[in-house]
Amino acid sequence: MTVQQRILELIEQRGWSKYKLAKESGLYLTTVYDWFNKKSFTPDRQSIEYICSALGITVAEFYSGVEESNLDEQQILLLELFDKVPVDKRQIIFDLLRTLSQK
């Protein structure tokens, strides 16, 4: 399953449209539609976090429906380790990753 297929699966389970997903997650509707049109853009990490927040799930739960073959070993390890971090400490990880990714 691709990331786009996982998003569709999750919104269909809730009876949401792409419009509702955009509205609930705070993303632009055109951004959401671009993930599914001919351009086939893939959502970035921050967009996935917004989607997960809107859906009330963790990032690990989101990726649990994505085939591991679409993730490399480091991505899988990162998700496994992140899942072990206490919820009240996860923001530290996000902040660190955001800081490191800006350099």
C-alpha positions as CSV (number, residue, x, y, z in Angstrom):
1,M,0.0,0.0,0.0
2,T,1.3,3.4,-0.9
3,V,1.0,6.5,1.3
4,Q,-1.7,7.9,-0.9
5,Q,-3.6,4.6,-0.7
6,R,-3.3,4.6,3.1
7,I,-4.7,8.1,3.3
8,L,-7.7,7.1,1.1
9,E,-8.2,4.0,3.3
10,L,-8.3,6.1,6.5
11,I,-10.6,8.8,5.2
12,E,-12.9,6.2,3.7
13,Q,-13.1,4.5,7.1
14,R,-14.3,7.7,8.6
15,G,-16.6,8.7,5.8
16,W,-14.5,11.7,5.0
17,S,-13.8,13.3,1.7
18,K,-10.5,14.8,0.6
19,Y,-12.1,18.2,1.3
20,K,-12.9,17.2,4.9
21,L,-9.4,15.9,5.3
22,A,-7.9,19.2,4.1
23,K,-10.2,21.2,6.3
24,E,-9.6,19.1,9.5
25,S,-5.9,18.9,9.0
26,G,-5.3,22.6,8.1
27,L,-3.8,21.7,4.7
28,Y,-4.7,23.4,1.4
29,L,-7.3,21.5,-0.6
30,T,-5.1,21.8,-3.7
31,T,-2.2,20.2,-1.8
32,V,-4.4,17.2,-0.9
33,Y,-5.7,16.9,-4.4
34,D,-2.1,17.1,-5.8
35,W,-1.3,13.9,-3.9
36,F,-3.9,12.0,-6.0
37,N,-3.8,13.6,-9.4
38,K,-1.5,13.0,-12.3
39,K,1.4,14.8,-10.5
40,S,1.3,12.1,-7.8
41,F,3.1,14.2,-5.2
42,T,3.8,12.4,-2.0
43,P,2.9,14.1,1.3
44,D,5.9,15.3,3.3
45,R,6.5,14.4,6.9
46,Q,4.8,17.5,8.3
47,S,1.7,16.9,6.2
48,I,1.6,13.3,7.5
49,E,1.7,14.7,11.0
50,Y,-1.2,17.0,10.3
51,I,-3.2,14.2,8.8
52,C,-2.5,12.0,11.8
53,S,-3.5,14.7,14.2
54,A,-6.7,15.3,12.3
55,L,-7.5,11.6,12.2
56,G,-6.6,11.1,15.9
57,I,-3.9,8.5,15.2
58,T,-0.1,8.3,15.6
59,V,2.4,8.4,12.8
60,A,3.3,4.8,13.6
61,E,-0.4,3.8,13.3
62,F,-0.5,5.6,10.0
63,Y,2.5,3.7,8.6
64,S,1.3,0.4,10.0
65,G,-0.9,0.2,6.9
66,V,1.9,1.0,4.5
67,E,3.9,-1.8,3.0
68,E,7.3,-2.0,4.5
69,S,8.7,-2.5,1.0
70,N,8.0,1.2,0.4
71,L,10.1,2.1,3.5
72,D,13.9,1.7,3.8
73,E,15.5,0.1,6.9
74,Q,16.3,3.4,8.6
75,Q,12.7,4.6,8.2
76,I,11.4,1.4,9.7
77,L,13.8,1.6,12.6
78,L,12.9,5.2,13.2
79,L,9.2,4.4,13.4
80,E,9.9,1.4,15.7
81,L,12.1,3.6,18.0
82,F,9.6,6.5,17.9
83,D,6.8,4.2,19.0
84,K,8.8,3.3,22.1
85,V,9.3,7.0,23.1
86,P,6.8,8.1,25.8
87,V,4.1,10.3,24.4
88,D,5.1,13.3,26.6
89,K,8.7,13.1,25.1
90,R,7.8,12.8,21.4
91,Q,7.7,16.6,20.8
92,I,11.4,16.6,21.6
93,I,12.0,14.1,18.8
94,F,9.9,16.2,16.4
95,D,11.8,19.4,17.3
96,L,15.2,17.7,16.9
97,L,14.3,16.3,13.5
98,R,12.9,19.6,12.3
99,T,16.1,21.4,13.5
100,L,18.3,18.8,11.8
101,S,16.4,18.8,8.6
102,Q,16.8,22.6,8.2
103,K,20.5,22.4,7.9
